Amino acid sequence: NATVTLTCTHLGGGAENIPWTMTLSNGSSGTCLGATGRTMQRQVAPAATVGYNIYQNSTTVEWGNTGCGTYPGGTLRVTNGNPLQSTVQTLRGVMPAGQLAPAGSYSETLLLTVTF
């Protein structure tokens, strides 16, 4: 699990609605769909992969982007009386059991993009 917190602070003036989204790249597999949609690569020979996916918070919804899956988003409303608003999102990684892969170190780099 990894947690991301987005916080908006009201600096003055009237109320503001700040729309936000958090998208996640697909990684080397090119997709985020399905229980093993993303693929981690073994770092030493022999070459091997293991499937996994990243889910939104405690749900079974894949965390993706506009081309794949869904992604969290919403609106933070800040005002003089409510000057600080936050949202906390948890990325939950799951590797399904039953995958036959040699022991070793597997990794992949994903990019989380926050738009507001």
Secondary structure, 3 states (H helix, E strand, C coil): CEEEEEEEECCCCCCEEEEEEEEECCCCCCCCCCCCCEEEEECCCCCCEEEEEEEECCCCCEECECCECECCEEEEEECCCCCEEEEEEEEEEECCCCCCCCCCCEECCCCEEEEC
